[in-house]
Amino acid sequence: MNNLDVEIYMNGVIKFFSENPSDLYNFVSEEKKYIFFDKIKQRALENAEKGDEVVLTQQQFIDICLEINDKEHLVKKNLDRIHLQTKWGYICWN
């Protein structure tokens, strides 16, 4: 399914990255650029189907880059407690 707004958006994305190839290569390698564009288009179509803006969010771009480059999200862990008891006594993470 093609959406006119998505096609216009994709033309802008492709034009930007063709004029600024170093910006593209910060995200993906030369060999994966067409996969990158396809994933952007898929995500933009999903956004359009949901009734959202077709323009991808920063997090959606990050997710696509991580997926293409076979990377995982690093999840920050919050400490359960501010005080931790060790064999040396209590430690305060404040």
PDB file of N, CA, C and O in Angstrom:
ATOM      1  N   MET A   1       0.839  -1.171   0.000  1.00  0.00           N
ATOM      2  CA  MET A   1       0.000   0.000   0.000  1.00  0.00           C
ATOM      3  C   MET A   1       0.887   1.238   0.000  1.00  0.00           C
ATOM      4  O   MET A   1       1.795   1.365   0.822  1.00  0.00           O
ATOM      5  N   ASN A   2       0.620   2.128  -0.910  1.00  0.00           N
ATOM      6  CA  ASN A   2       1.382   3.365  -0.984  1.00  0.00           C
ATOM      7  C   ASN A   2       0.508   4.529  -0.552  1.00  0.00           C
ATOM      8  O   ASN A   2      -0.686   4.577  -0.849  1.00  0.00           O
ATOM      9  N   ASN A   3       1.107   5.437   0.132  1.00  0.00           N
ATOM     10  CA  ASN A   3       0.439   6.629   0.610  1.00  0.00           C
ATOM     11  C   ASN A   3       1.203   7.815   0.028  1.00  0.00           C
ATOM     12  O   ASN A   3       2.433   7.835   0.064  1.00  0.00           O
ATOM     13  N   LEU A   4       0.498   8.783  -0.497  1.00  0.00           N
ATOM     14  CA  LEU A   4       1.149   9.932  -1.137  1.00  0.00           C
ATOM     15  C   LEU A   4       2.047  10.670  -0.151  1.00  0.00           C
ATOM     16  O   LEU A   4       3.151  11.083  -0.505  1.00  0.00           O
ATOM     17  N   ASP A   5       1.578  10.836   1.085  1.00  0.00           N
ATOM     18  CA  ASP A   5       2.394  11.519   2.093  1.00  0.00           C
ATOM     19  C   ASP A   5       3.688  10.757   2.377  1.00  0.00           C
ATOM     20  O   ASP A   5       4.745  11.355   2.577  1.00  0.00           O
ATOM     21  N   VAL A   6       3.587   9.438   2.389  1.00  0.00           N
ATOM     22  CA  VAL A   6       4.772   8.606   2.627  1.00  0.00           C
ATOM     23  C   VAL A   6       5.740   8.738   1.461  1.00  0.00           C
ATOM     24  O   VAL A   6       6.949   8.834   1.672  1.00  0.00           O
ATOM     25  N   GLU A   7       5.234   8.746   0.245  1.00  0.00           N
ATOM     26  CA  GLU A   7       6.095   8.880  -0.936  1.00  0.00           C
ATOM     27  C   GLU A   7       6.816  10.228  -0.929  1.00  0.00           C
ATOM     28  O   GLU A   7       8.007  10.303  -1.231  1.00  0.00           O
ATOM     29  N   ILE A   8       6.092  11.285  -0.585  1.00  0.00           N
ATOM     30  CA  ILE A   8       6.713  12.612  -0.501  1.00  0.00           C
ATOM     31  C   ILE A   8       7.781  12.628   0.584  1.00  0.00           C
ATOM     32  O   ILE A   8       8.870  13.165   0.383  1.00  0.00           O
ATOM     33  N   TYR A   9       7.468  12.038   1.731  1.00  0.00           N
ATOM     34  CA  TYR A   9       8.434  11.964   2.833  1.00  0.00           C
ATOM     35  C   TYR A   9       9.673  11.184   2.416  1.00  0.00           C
ATOM     36  O   TYR A   9      10.798  11.601   2.693  1.00  0.00           O
ATOM     37  N   MET A  10       9.465  10.053   1.751  1.00  0.00           N
ATOM     38  CA  MET A  10      10.591   9.220   1.339  1.00  0.00           C
ATOM     39  C   MET A  10      11.457   9.927   0.301  1.00  0.00           C
ATOM     40  O   MET A  10      12.681   9.798   0.329  1.00  0.00           O
ATOM     41  N   ASN A  11      10.837  10.675  -0.615  1.00  0.00           N
ATOM     42  CA  ASN A  11      11.626  11.435  -1.580  1.00  0.00           C
ATOM     43  C   ASN A  11      12.529  12.435  -0.871  1.00  0.00           C
ATOM     44  O   ASN A  11      13.679  12.626  -1.264  1.00  0.00           O
ATOM     45  N   GLY A  12      12.008  13.072   0.176  1.00  0.00           N
ATOM     46  CA  GLY A  12      12.809  14.013   0.944  1.00  0.00           C
ATOM     47  C   GLY A  12      13.942  13.334   1.695  1.00  0.00           C
ATOM     48  O   GLY A  12      15.059  13.848   1.749  1.00  0.00           O
ATOM     49  N   VAL A  13      13.646  12.167   2.278  1.00  0.00           N
ATOM     50  CA  VAL A  13      14.670  11.414   3.022  1.00  0.00           C
ATOM     51  C   VAL A  13      15.786  10.974   2.082  1.00  0.00           C
ATOM     52  O   VAL A  13      16.966  11.150   2.384  1.00  0.00           O
ATOM     53  N   ILE A  14      15.410  10.404   0.946  1.00  0.00           N
ATOM     54  CA  ILE A  14      16.413   9.920  -0.010  1.00  0.00           C
ATOM     55  C   ILE A  14      17.228  11.078  -0.566  1.00  0.00           C
ATOM     56  O   ILE A  14      18.444  10.966  -0.723  1.00  0.00           O
ATOM     57  N   LYS A  15      16.559  12.194  -0.866  1.00  0.00           N
ATOM     58  CA  LYS A  15      17.277  13.364  -1.379  1.00  0.00           C
ATOM     59  C   LYS A  15      18.271  13.880  -0.342  1.00  0.00           C
ATOM     60  O   LYS A  15      19.411  14.199  -0.677  1.00  0.00           O
ATOM     61  N   PHE A  16      17.835  13.961   0.929  1.00  0.00           N
ATOM     62  CA  PHE A  16      18.734  14.439   1.975  1.00  0.00           C
ATOM     63  C   PHE A  16      19.968  13.563   2.083  1.00  0.00           C
ATOM     64  O   PHE A  16      21.089  14.071   2.115  1.00  0.00           O
ATOM     65  N   PHE A  17      19.771  12.239   2.139  1.00  0.00           N
ATOM     66  CA  PHE A  17      20.906  11.346   2.315  1.00  0.00           C
ATOM     67  C   PHE A  17      21.764  11.238   1.055  1.00  0.00           C
ATOM     68  O   PHE A  17      22.956  10.948   1.156  1.00  0.00           O
ATOM     69  N   SER A  18      21.191  11.462  -0.124  1.00  0.00           N
ATOM     70  CA  SER A  18      22.027  11.452  -1.332  1.00  0.00           C
ATOM     71  C   SER A  18      22.890  12.711  -1.405  1.00  0.00           C
ATOM     72  O   SER A  18      23.990  12.681  -1.958  1.00  0.00           O
ATOM     73  N   GLU A  19      22.392  13.817  -0.848  1.00  0.00           N
ATOM     74  CA  GLU A  19      23.181  15.054  -0.805  1.00  0.00           C
ATOM     75  C   GLU A  19      24.152  15.070   0.373  1.00  0.00           C
ATOM     76  O   GLU A  19      25.121  15.830   0.367  1.00  0.00           O
ATOM     77  N   ASN A  20      23.899  14.237   1.382  1.00  0.00           N
ATOM     78  CA  ASN A  20      24.733  14.178   2.583  1.00  0.00           C
ATOM     79  C   ASN A  20      25.092  12.725   2.899  1.00  0.00           C
ATOM     80  O   ASN A  20      24.650  12.188   3.914  1.00  0.00           O
ATOM     81  N   PRO A  21      25.892  12.083   2.036  1.00  0.00           N
ATOM     82  CA  PRO A  21      26.172  10.658   2.238  1.00  0.00           C
ATOM     83  C   PRO A  21      26.907  10.357   3.542  1.00  0.00           C
ATOM     84  O   PRO A  21      26.747   9.270   4.097  1.00  0.00           O
ATOM     85  N   SER A  22      27.701  11.289   4.037  1.00  0.00           N
ATOM     86  CA  SER A  22      28.403  11.014   5.291  1.00  0.00           C
ATOM     87  C   SER A  22      27.419  10.877   6.448  1.00  0.00           C
ATOM     88  O   SER A  22      27.667  10.121   7.387  1.00  0.00           O
ATOM     89  N   ASP A  23      26.293  11.611   6.384  1.00  0.00           N
ATOM     90  CA  ASP A  23      25.262  11.456   7.408  1.00  0.00           C
ATOM     91  C   ASP A  23      24.614  10.084   7.341  1.00  0.00           C
ATOM     92  O   ASP A  23      24.298   9.488   8.371  1.00  0.00           O
ATOM     93  N   LEU A  24      24.416   9.585   6.130  1.00  0.00           N
ATOM     94  CA  LEU A  24      23.851   8.246   5.964  1.00  0.00           C
ATOM     95  C   LEU A  24      24.790   7.192   6.540  1.00  0.00           C
ATOM     96  O   LEU A  24      24.355   6.264   7.222  1.00  0.00           O
ATOM     97  N   TYR A  25      26.086   7.348   6.258  1.00  0.00           N
ATOM     98  CA  TYR A  25      27.055   6.335   6.693  1.00  0.00           C
ATOM     99  C   TYR A  25      27.316   6.401   8.192  1.00  0.00           C
ATOM    100  O   TYR A  25      27.958   5.505   8.741  1.00  0.00           O
ATOM    101  N   ASN A  26      26.837   7.436   8.861  1.00  0.00           N
ATOM    102  CA  ASN A  26      26.856   7.443  10.324  1.00  0.00           C
ATOM    103  C   ASN A  26      25.843   6.454  10.881  1.00  0.00           C
ATOM    104  O   ASN A  26      25.998   5.951  11.994  1.00  0.00           O
ATOM    105  N   PHE A  27      24.798   6.177  10.093  1.00  0.00           N
ATOM    106  CA  PHE A  27      23.744   5.264  10.529  1.00  0.00           C
ATOM    107  C   PHE A  27      23.973   3.839  10.043  1.00  0.00           C
ATOM    108  O   PHE A  27      23.930   2.893  10.829  1.00  0.00           O
ATOM    109  N   VAL A  28      24.214   3.690   8.750  1.00  0.00           N
ATOM    110  CA  VAL A  28      24.352   2.359   8.148  1.00  0.00           C
ATOM    111  C   VAL A  28      25.461   2.383   7.107  1.00  0.00           C
ATOM    112  O   VAL A  28      25.892   3.449   6.666  1.00  0.00           O
ATOM    113  N   SER A  29      25.912   1.210   6.723  1.00  0.00           N
ATOM    114  CA  SER A  29      26.952   1.105   5.696  1.00  0.00           C
ATOM    115  C   SER A  29      26.347   1.255   4.306  1.00  0.00           C
ATOM    116  O   SER A  29      25.129   1.206   4.135  1.00  0.00           O
ATOM    117  N   GLU A  30      27.207   1.435   3.329  1.00  0.00           N
ATOM    118  CA  GLU A  30      26.789   1.590   1.930  1.00  0.00           C
ATOM    119  C   GLU A  30      25.935   0.404   1.472  1.00  0.00           C
ATOM    120  O   GLU A  30      24.949   0.580   0.757  1.00  0.00           O
ATOM    121  N   GLU A  31      26.320  -0.797   1.889  1.00  0.00           N
ATOM    122  CA  GLU A  31      25.614  -2.000   1.454  1.00  0.00           C
ATOM    123  C   GLU A  31      24.206  -2.088   2.020  1.00  0.00           C
ATOM    124  O   GLU A  31      23.351  -2.758   1.439  1.00  0.00           O
ATOM    125  N   LYS A  32      23.948  -1.428   3.135  1.00  0.00           N
ATOM    126  CA  LYS A  32      22.658  -1.557   3.804  1.00  0.00           C
ATOM    127  C   LYS A  32      21.753  -0.343   3.608  1.00  0.00           C
ATOM    128  O   LYS A  32      20.703  -0.250   4.244  1.00  0.00           O
ATOM    129  N   LYS A  33      22.144   0.586   2.738  1.00  0.00           N
ATOM    130  CA  LYS A  33      21.360   1.811   2.623  1.00  0.00           C
ATOM    131  C   LYS A  33      19.967   1.570   2.052  1.00  0.00           C
ATOM    132  O   LYS A  33      19.020   2.247   2.454  1.00  0.00           O
ATOM    133  N   TYR A  34      19.816   0.625   1.127  1.00  0.00           N
ATOM    134  CA  TYR A  34      18.487   0.360   0.567  1.00  0.00           C
ATOM    135  C   TYR A  34      17.590  -0.354   1.577  1.00  0.00           C
ATOM    136  O   TYR A  34      16.378  -0.139   1.603  1.00  0.00           O
ATOM    137  N   ILE A  35      18.185  -1.190   2.392  1.00  0.00           N
ATOM    138  CA  ILE A  35      17.435  -1.814   3.486  1.00  0.00           C
ATOM    139  C   ILE A  35      16.972  -0.727   4.455  1.00  0.00           C
ATOM    140  O   ILE A  35      15.836  -0.754   4.929  1.00  0.00           O
ATOM    141  N   PHE A  36      17.855   0.227   4.745  1.00  0.00           N
ATOM    142  CA  PHE A  36      17.537   1.355   5.620  1.00  0.00           C
ATOM    143  C   PHE A  36      16.343   2.147   5.072  1.00  0.00           C
ATOM    144  O   PHE A  36      15.416   2.465   5.816  1.00  0.00           O
ATOM    145  N   PHE A  37      16.367   2.463   3.784  1.00  0.00           N
ATOM    146  CA  PHE A  37      15.268   3.208   3.173  1.00  0.00           C
ATOM    147  C   PHE A  37      13.967   2.404   3.188  1.00  0.00           C
ATOM    148  O   PHE A  37      12.893   2.962   3.414  1.00  0.00           O
ATOM    149  N   ASP A  38      14.061   1.103   2.949  1.00  0.00           N
ATOM    150  CA  ASP A  38      12.861   0.258   2.987  1.00  0.00           C
ATOM    151  C   ASP A  38      12.249   0.227   4.381  1.00  0.00           C
ATOM    152  O   ASP A  38      11.030   0.307   4.535  1.00  0.00           O
ATOM    153  N   LYS A  39      13.091   0.112   5.382  1.00  0.00           N
ATOM    154  CA  LYS A  39      12.595   0.085   6.772  1.00  0.00           C
ATOM    155  C   LYS A  39      11.959   1.417   7.146  1.00  0.00           C
ATOM    156  O   LYS A  39      10.936   1.446   7.830  1.00  0.00           O
ATOM    157  N   ILE A  40      12.556   2.516   6.701  1.00  0.00           N
ATOM    158  CA  ILE A  40      11.975   3.832   6.968  1.00  0.00           C
ATOM    159  C   ILE A  40      10.593   3.924   6.321  1.00  0.00           C
ATOM    160  O   ILE A  40       9.647   4.418   6.935  1.00  0.00           O
ATOM    161  N   LYS A  41      10.479   3.449   5.085  1.00  0.00           N
ATOM    162  CA  LYS A  41       9.199   3.501   4.383  1.00  0.00           C
ATOM    163  C   LYS A  41       8.160   2.630   5.090  1.00  0.00           C
ATOM    164  O   LYS A  41       7.011   3.044   5.246  1.00  0.00           O
ATOM    165  N   GLN A  42       8.554   1.434   5.515  1.00  0.00           N
ATOM    166  CA  GLN A  42       7.634   0.554   6.235  1.00  0.00           C
ATOM    167  C   GLN A  42       7.125   1.219   7.506  1.00  0.00           C
ATOM    168  O   GLN A  42       5.931   1.181   7.804  1.00  0.00           O
ATOM    169  N   ARG A  43       8.033   1.823   8.244  1.00  0.00           N
ATOM    170  CA  ARG A  43       7.648   2.474   9.506  1.00  0.00           C
ATOM    171  C   ARG A  43       6.766   3.689   9.245  1.00  0.00           C
ATOM    172  O   ARG A  43       5.833   3.947  10.005  1.00  0.00           O
ATOM    173  N   ALA A  44       7.049   4.438   8.183  1.00  0.00           N
ATOM    174  CA  ALA A  44       6.223   5.595   7.829  1.00  0.00           C
ATOM    175  C   ALA A  44       4.819   5.145   7.430  1.00  0.00           C
ATOM    176  O   ALA A  44       3.837   5.798   7.784  1.00  0.00           O
ATOM    177  N   LEU A  45       4.717   4.038   6.698  1.00  0.00           N
ATOM    178  CA  LEU A  45       3.404   3.497   6.335  1.00  0.00           C
ATOM    179  C   LEU A  45       2.632   3.048   7.573  1.00  0.00           C
ATOM    180  O   LEU A  45       1.425   3.267   7.672  1.00  0.00           O
ATOM    181  N   GLU A  46       3.332   2.422   8.512  1.00  0.00           N
ATOM    182  CA  GLU A  46       2.692   2.015   9.769  1.00  0.00           C
ATOM    183  C   GLU A  46       2.165   3.242  10.513  1.00  0.00           C
ATOM    184  O   GLU A  46       1.053   3.231  11.040  1.00  0.00           O
ATOM    185  N   ASN A  47       2.977   4.296  10.548  1.00  0.00           N
ATOM    186  CA  ASN A  47       2.539   5.526  11.199  1.00  0.00           C
ATOM    187  C   ASN A  47       1.292   6.091  10.528  1.00  0.00           C
ATOM    188  O   ASN A  47       0.361   6.527  11.204  1.00  0.00           O
ATOM    189  N   ALA A  48       1.277   6.082   9.193  1.00  0.00           N
ATOM    190  CA  ALA A  48       0.138   6.620   8.446  1.00  0.00           C
ATOM    191  C   ALA A  48      -1.123   5.794   8.700  1.00  0.00           C
ATOM    192  O   ALA A  48      -2.215   6.346   8.834  1.00  0.00           O
ATOM    193  N   GLU A  49      -0.970   4.472   8.765  1.00  0.00           N
ATOM    194  CA  GLU A  49      -2.119   3.598   9.022  1.00  0.00           C
ATOM    195  C   GLU A  49      -2.704   3.839  10.409  1.00  0.00           C
ATOM    196  O   GLU A  49      -3.914   3.719  10.604  1.00  0.00           O
ATOM    197  N   LYS A  50      -1.849   4.179  11.371  1.00  0.00           N
ATOM    198  CA  LYS A  50      -2.318   4.461  12.733  1.00  0.00           C
ATOM    199  C   LYS A  50      -2.937   5.849  12.845  1.00  0.00           C
ATOM    200  O   LYS A  50      -3.583   6.171  13.841  1.00  0.00           O
ATOM    201  N   GLY A  51      -2.734   6.667  11.816  1.00  0.00           N
ATOM    202  CA  GLY A  51      -3.235   8.034  11.866  1.00  0.00           C
ATOM    203  C   GLY A  51      -2.239   9.010  12.461  1.00  0.00           C
ATOM    204  O   GLY A  51      -2.571  10.167  12.717  1.00  0.00           O
ATOM    205  N   ASP A  52      -1.009   8.540  12.682  1.00  0.00           N
ATOM    206  CA  ASP A  52       0.052   9.392  13.214  1.00  0.00           C
ATOM    207  C   ASP A  52       0.744  10.123  12.066  1.00  0.00           C
ATOM    208  O   ASP A  52       0.433   9.907  10.894  1.00  0.00           O
ATOM    209  N   GLU A  53       1.685  10.987  12.425  1.00  0.00           N
ATOM    210  CA  GLU A  53       2.519  11.647  11.424  1.00  0.00           C
ATOM    211  C   GLU A  53       3.347  10.588  10.704  1.00  0.00           C
ATOM    212  O   GLU A  53       3.799   9.623  11.321  1.00  0.00           O
ATOM    213  N   VAL A  54       3.545  10.768   9.400  1.00  0.00           N
ATOM    214  CA  VAL A  54       4.367   9.818   8.652  1.00  0.00           C
ATOM    215  C   VAL A  54       5.846  10.011   8.967  1.00  0.00           C
ATOM    216  O   VAL A  54       6.643   9.090   8.788  1.00  0.00           O
ATOM    217  N   VAL A  55       6.215  11.193   9.430  1.00  0.00           N
ATOM    218  CA  VAL A  55       7.610  11.484   9.765  1.00  0.00           C
ATOM    219  C   VAL A  55       8.002  10.644  10.978  1.00  0.00           C
ATOM    220  O   VAL A  55       7.307  10.635  11.994  1.00  0.00           O
ATOM    221  N   LEU A  56       9.125   9.942  10.855  1.00  0.00           N
ATOM    222  CA  LEU A  56       9.580   9.079  11.936  1.00  0.00           C
ATOM    223  C   LEU A  56      10.104   9.887  13.110  1.00  0.00           C
ATOM    224  O   LEU A  56      10.658  10.974  12.946  1.00  0.00           O
ATOM    225  N   THR A  57       9.916   9.332  14.291  1.00  0.00           N
ATOM    226  CA  THR A  57      10.466   9.946  15.486  1.00  0.00           C
ATOM    227  C   THR A  57      11.934   9.565  15.612  1.00  0.00           C
ATOM    228  O   THR A  57      12.423   8.668  14.925  1.00  0.00           O
ATOM    229  N   GLN A  58      12.616  10.257  16.494  1.00  0.00           N
ATOM    230  CA  GLN A  58      14.025   9.945  16.739  1.00  0.00           C
ATOM    231  C   GLN A  58      14.169   8.496  17.207  1.00  0.00           C
ATOM    232  O   GLN A  58      15.081   7.793  16.773  1.00  0.00           O
ATOM    233  N   GLN A  59      13.276   8.052  18.084  1.00  0.00           N
ATOM    234  CA  GLN A  59      13.356   6.687  18.600  1.00  0.00           C
ATOM    235  C   GLN A  59      13.119   5.665  17.493  1.00  0.00           C
ATOM    236  O   GLN A  59      13.744   4.604  17.495  1.00  0.00           O
ATOM    237  N   GLN A  60      12.234   5.962  16.553  1.00  0.00           N
ATOM    238  CA  GLN A  60      12.006   5.044  15.442  1.00  0.00           C
ATOM    239  C   GLN A  60      13.244   4.927  14.560  1.00  0.00           C
ATOM    240  O   GLN A  60      13.578   3.835  14.099  1.00  0.00           O
ATOM    241  N   PHE A  61      13.932   6.059  14.321  1.00  0.00           N
ATOM    242  CA  PHE A  61      15.198   5.998  13.577  1.00  0.00           C
ATOM    243  C   PHE A  61      16.228   5.157  14.324  1.00  0.00           C
ATOM    244  O   PHE A  61      16.918   4.333  13.723  1.00  0.00           O
ATOM    245  N   ILE A  62      16.328   5.364  15.616  1.00  0.00           N
ATOM    246  CA  ILE A  62      17.285   4.594  16.426  1.00  0.00           C
ATOM    247  C   ILE A  62      16.966   3.115  16.345  1.00  0.00           C
ATOM    248  O   ILE A  62      17.866   2.297  16.153  1.00  0.00           O
ATOM    249  N   ASP A  63      15.688   2.758  16.489  1.00  0.00           N
ATOM    250  CA  ASP A  63      15.286   1.350  16.423  1.00  0.00           C
ATOM    251  C   ASP A  63      15.654   0.721  15.081  1.00  0.00           C
ATOM    252  O   ASP A  63      16.126  -0.415  15.030  1.00  0.00           O
ATOM    253  N   ILE A  64      15.438   1.459  14.000  1.00  0.00           N
ATOM    254  CA  ILE A  64      15.778   0.946  12.664  1.00  0.00           C
ATOM    255  C   ILE A  64      17.281   0.730  12.540  1.00  0.00           C
ATOM    256  O   ILE A  64      17.723  -0.303  12.037  1.00  0.00           O
ATOM    257  N   CYS A  65      18.065   1.699  12.995  1.00  0.00           N
ATOM    258  CA  CYS A  65      19.528   1.572  12.906  1.00  0.00           C
ATOM    259  C   CYS A  65      20.033   0.399  13.734  1.00  0.00           C
ATOM    260  O   CYS A  65      20.917  -0.336  13.295  1.00  0.00           O
ATOM    261  N   LEU A  66      19.479   0.220  14.928  1.00  0.00           N
ATOM    262  CA  LEU A  66      19.885  -0.900  15.765  1.00  0.00           C
ATOM    263  C   LEU A  66      19.513  -2.227  15.122  1.00  0.00           C
ATOM    264  O   LEU A  66      20.283  -3.186  15.168  1.00  0.00           O
ATOM    265  N   GLU A  67      18.337  -2.277  14.528  1.00  0.00           N
ATOM    266  CA  GLU A  67      17.888  -3.502  13.877  1.00  0.00           C
ATOM    267  C   GLU A  67      18.775  -3.856  12.683  1.00  0.00           C
ATOM    268  O   GLU A  67      19.172  -5.009  12.518  1.00  0.00           O
ATOM    269  N   ILE A  68      19.076  -2.876  11.868  1.00  0.00           N
ATOM    270  CA  ILE A  68      19.890  -3.123  10.668  1.00  0.00           C
ATOM    271  C   ILE A  68      21.321  -3.502  11.041  1.00  0.00           C
ATOM    272  O   ILE A  68      21.925  -4.363  10.401  1.00  0.00           O
ATOM    273  N   ASN A  69      21.852  -2.871  12.059  1.00  0.00           N
ATOM    274  CA  ASN A  69      23.239  -3.112  12.447  1.00  0.00           C
ATOM    275  C   ASN A  69      23.378  -4.219  13.487  1.00  0.00           C
ATOM    276  O   ASN A  69      24.452  -4.409  14.056  1.00  0.00           O
ATOM    277  N   ASP A  70      22.290  -4.948  13.735  1.00  0.00           N
ATOM    278  CA  ASP A  70      22.295  -6.084  14.671  1.00  0.00           C
ATOM    279  C   ASP A  70      22.797  -5.698  16.051  1.00  0.00           C
ATOM    280  O   ASP A  70      23.614  -6.400  16.647  1.00  0.00           O
ATOM    281  N   LYS A  71      22.308  -4.596  16.541  1.00  0.00           N
ATOM    282  CA  LYS A  71      22.672  -4.136  17.881  1.00  0.00           C
ATOM    283  C   LYS A  71      21.462  -4.266  18.786  1.00  0.00           C
ATOM    284  O   LYS A  71      20.330  -4.371  18.314  1.00  0.00           O
ATOM    285  N   GLU A  72      21.704  -4.259  20.080  1.00  0.00           N
ATOM    286  CA  GLU A  72      20.628  -4.335  21.057  1.00  0.00           C
ATOM    287  C   GLU A  72      20.535  -3.018  21.807  1.00  0.00           C
ATOM    288  O   GLU A  72      21.510  -2.278  21.936  1.00  0.00           O
ATOM    289  N   HIS A  73      19.341  -2.751  22.292  1.00  0.00           N
ATOM    290  CA  HIS A  73      19.156  -1.581  23.145  1.00  0.00           C
ATOM    291  C   HIS A  73      19.851  -1.820  24.476  1.00  0.00           C
ATOM    292  O   HIS A  73      19.804  -2.916  25.034  1.00  0.00           O
ATOM    293  N   LEU A  74      20.481  -0.797  24.960  1.00  0.00           N
ATOM    294  CA  LEU A  74      21.032  -0.869  26.300  1.00  0.00           C
ATOM    295  C   LEU A  74      19.989  -0.294  27.248  1.00  0.00           C
ATOM    296  O   LEU A  74      19.566   0.853  27.103  1.00  0.00           O
ATOM    297  N   VAL A  75      19.588  -1.088  28.199  1.00  0.00           N
ATOM    298  CA  VAL A  75      18.555  -0.663  29.126  1.00  0.00           C
ATOM    299  C   VAL A  75      19.218  -0.200  30.406  1.00  0.00           C
ATOM    300  O   VAL A  75      20.045  -0.903  30.988  1.00  0.00           O
ATOM    301  N   LYS A  76      18.845   0.982  30.830  1.00  0.00           N
ATOM    302  CA  LYS A  76      19.375   1.488  32.087  1.00  0.00           C
ATOM    303  C   LYS A  76      18.649   0.800  33.227  1.00  0.00           C
ATOM    304  O   LYS A  76      17.424   0.676  33.214  1.00  0.00           O
ATOM    305  N   LYS A  77      19.403   0.361  34.197  1.00  0.00           N
ATOM    306  CA  LYS A  77      18.809  -0.270  35.366  1.00  0.00           C
ATOM    307  C   LYS A  77      18.761   0.747  36.496  1.00  0.00           C
ATOM    308  O   LYS A  77      19.747   1.421  36.796  1.00  0.00           O
ATOM    309  N   ASN A  78      17.617   0.837  37.100  1.00  0.00           N
ATOM    310  CA  ASN A  78      17.482   1.682  38.270  1.00  0.00           C
ATOM    311  C   ASN A  78      17.788   0.852  39.509  1.00  0.00           C
ATOM    312  O   ASN A  78      17.487  -0.340  39.566  1.00  0.00           O
ATOM    313  N   LEU A  79      18.372   1.483  40.467  1.00  0.00           N
ATOM    314  CA  LEU A  79      18.648   0.784  41.715  1.00  0.00           C
ATOM    315  C   LEU A  79      17.356   0.604  42.492  1.00  0.00           C
ATOM    316  O   LEU A  79      16.522   1.508  42.551  1.00  0.00           O
ATOM    317  N   ASP A  80      17.199  -0.568  43.084  1.00  0.00           N
ATOM    318  CA  ASP A  80      16.005  -0.821  43.887  1.00  0.00           C
ATOM    319  C   ASP A  80      16.000   0.044  45.134  1.00  0.00           C
ATOM    320  O   ASP A  80      14.962   0.543  45.566  1.00  0.00           O
ATOM    321  N   ARG A  81      17.152   0.202  45.682  1.00  0.00           N
ATOM    322  CA  ARG A  81      17.256   0.938  46.941  1.00  0.00           C
ATOM    323  C   ARG A  81      18.426   1.899  46.845  1.00  0.00           C
ATOM    324  O   ARG A  81      19.362   1.700  46.070  1.00  0.00           O
ATOM    325  N   ILE A  82      18.349   2.921  47.636  1.00  0.00           N
ATOM    326  CA  ILE A  82      19.446   3.882  47.672  1.00  0.00           C
ATOM    327  C   ILE A  82      20.570   3.377  48.586  1.00  0.00           C
ATOM    328  O   ILE A  82      21.732   3.743  48.405  1.00  0.00           O
ATOM    329  N   HIS A  83      20.220   2.538  49.564  1.00  0.00           N
ATOM    330  CA  HIS A  83      21.215   1.970  50.485  1.00  0.00           C
ATOM    331  C   HIS A  83      21.394   0.488  50.169  1.00  0.00           C
ATOM    332  O   HIS A  83      20.424  -0.236  49.945  1.00  0.00           O
ATOM    333  N   LEU A  84      22.625   0.062  50.157  1.00  0.00           N
ATOM    334  CA  LEU A  84      22.956  -1.320  49.866  1.00  0.00           C
ATOM    335  C   LEU A  84      23.857  -1.846  50.974  1.00  0.00           C
ATOM    336  O   LEU A  84      24.843  -1.205  51.337  1.00  0.00           O
ATOM    337  N   GLN A  85      23.518  -3.004  51.506  1.00  0.00           N
ATOM    338  CA  GLN A  85      24.349  -3.585  52.554  1.00  0.00           C
ATOM    339  C   GLN A  85      25.372  -4.517  51.920  1.00  0.00           C
ATOM    340  O   GLN A  85      25.024  -5.413  51.151  1.00  0.00           O
ATOM    341  N   THR A  86      26.637  -4.294  52.254  1.00  0.00           N
ATOM    342  CA  THR A  86      27.728  -5.135  51.775  1.00  0.00           C
ATOM    343  C   THR A  86      28.458  -5.710  52.976  1.00  0.00           C
ATOM    344  O   THR A  86      28.093  -5.422  54.116  1.00  0.00           O
ATOM    345  N   LYS A  87      29.478  -6.512  52.741  1.00  0.00           N
ATOM    346  CA  LYS A  87      30.247  -7.070  53.862  1.00  0.00           C
ATOM    347  C   LYS A  87      31.046  -5.989  54.581  1.00  0.00           C
ATOM    348  O   LYS A  87      31.524  -6.205  55.694  1.00  0.00           O
ATOM    349  N   TRP A  88      31.192  -4.824  53.946  1.00  0.00           N
ATOM    350  CA  TRP A  88      31.911  -3.722  54.577  1.00  0.00           C
ATOM    351  C   TRP A  88      30.970  -2.749  55.286  1.00  0.00           C
ATOM    352  O   TRP A  88      31.420  -1.788  55.911  1.00  0.00           O
ATOM    353  N   GLY A  89      29.681  -2.995  55.188  1.00  0.00           N
ATOM    354  CA  GLY A  89      28.697  -2.108  55.802  1.00  0.00           C
ATOM    355  C   GLY A  89      27.739  -1.573  54.753  1.00  0.00           C
ATOM    356  O   GLY A  89      27.658  -2.100  53.643  1.00  0.00           O
ATOM    357  N   TYR A  90      27.020  -0.531  55.111  1.00  0.00           N
ATOM    358  CA  TYR A  90      26.037   0.061  54.198  1.00  0.00           C
ATOM    359  C   TYR A  90      26.714   1.049  53.241  1.00  0.00           C
ATOM    360  O   TYR A  90      27.608   1.809  53.615  1.00  0.00           O
ATOM    361  N   ILE A  91      26.251   1.003  52.006  1.00  0.00           N
ATOM    362  CA  ILE A  91      26.718   1.959  50.991  1.00  0.00           C
ATOM    363  C   ILE A  91      25.506   2.754  50.534  1.00  0.00           C
ATOM    364  O   ILE A  91      24.450   2.187  50.253  1.00  0.00           O
ATOM    365  N   CYS A  92      25.663   4.055  50.463  1.00  0.00           N
ATOM    366  CA  CYS A  92      24.588   4.921  49.976  1.00  0.00           C
ATOM    367  C   CYS A  92      24.949   5.358  48.551  1.00  0.00           C
ATOM    368  O   CYS A  92      26.021   5.918  48.326  1.00  0.00           O
ATOM    369  N   TRP A  93      24.068   5.106  47.607  1.00  0.00           N
ATOM    370  CA  TRP A  93      24.300   5.427  46.202  1.00  0.00           C
ATOM    371  C   TRP A  93      23.900   6.856  45.869  1.00  0.00           C
ATOM    372  O   TRP A  93      23.750   7.210  44.700  1.00  0.00           O
ATOM    373  N   ASN A  94      23.732   7.658  46.879  1.00  0.00           N
ATOM    374  CA  ASN A  94      23.307   9.044  46.677  1.00  0.00           C
ATOM    375  C   ASN A  94      24.429   9.882  46.115  1.00  0.00           C
ATOM    376  O   ASN A  94      24.250  11.077  45.881  1.00  0.00           O
TER     377      ASN A  94
END
